[in-house]
Amino acid sequence: MTIPPQIGAGVDLGSHTFRLLVAEWRDGKLTVLAKKMATVGLGRGLEEGDVLQEESMQQGLAALRSFRRTLDHCRPPNLRVCGTEALRRAKNSRPFLEEAGMLLGQPVEIISGVEEARLSLAGALAGWPNPLPGPLLLADVGGGSTELILFDPAAEVIRAASVDLGAVTLTGRFPADSCPDAAGLDNIITKALADALQKLHPLPPQPLSVIGSGGSATSMVALALNLAVYDESLVHGFALEASVMEQLWRTLAVLKVAERNALPCLGERRGEILPAGIRIYLALLRLLRQEKMRVSDTGLLEGIMRSSLPGCKHEPFPRCFPC
């Protein structure tokens, strides 16, 4: 018996990037129908009073108007719109959220860090054609937070922790147009990640697969492969060595922000925050005593889209997102 396809859409209002995905879900496989991304930088300046900047909010609304045109063209029957760390923290978000909801015809849900982690894992697993072997830890370094998700399919164990530290917020702690020293970054990151990993204990016996998801992870692979044009088929599943990540850090550390932003394959203004994202992943691998991680091109956005479908949003993970 063939299960009829389901079509849904997800919108991720992230701290750095807003993203839209319209896709078809059939027989456990996801087919992209439309995908859009806009660099908004909603989390810029949040370190100074947890207040969204007017310029960023206007850029965000402009991005959502563009998304609305795509939704009108595709007419997906299901839509879920989620806001993450920047909107969790901001004190002045209500007018923005109201206008965003009117533009999209759907209220914005401010999801918790744990829900963000669950959706990131669901989306990452949806992008792998075959089940991943053994227990895994998914790390999704976003703009405003880092989500850690431990998944052991054999023991049916899922534990998640959210770290209030991301590539945007970490970058915001240091002067503009500079790349802070690695030791200074590592001191901040290691403490935050160590506390979060304690919430995931006991970790399963080795070997533990580490999966990196999100813009920082995929950007590292694009740079490591010297891609002139981003190719998700080359990025997805790539095994990224910690030594390669360290070399990327050293390369970026000597460049000005404008020079980093001009590198091929990076999203708009990704060069501003990528050094911080690299240090977060390196600190995590060091704490886990791992020398590499595999990178997933799918993650939170795909999880949001999948959860928009009828009967999926509130079901337990193993039923809703089989691996």
Beta strands, then each sheet from edge to edge (+ up, - down):
strand 1: 6-13
strand 2: 17-26
strand 3: 29-39
strand 4: 79-83
strand 5: 108-110
strand 6: 136-141
strand 7: 146-152
strand 8: 157-163
strand 9: 209-213
strand 10: 239-241
strand 11: 292-296
sheet 1: 3+ 2- 1+ 4+ 5+
sheet 2: 8+ 7- 6+ 9+ 11+ 10-
end
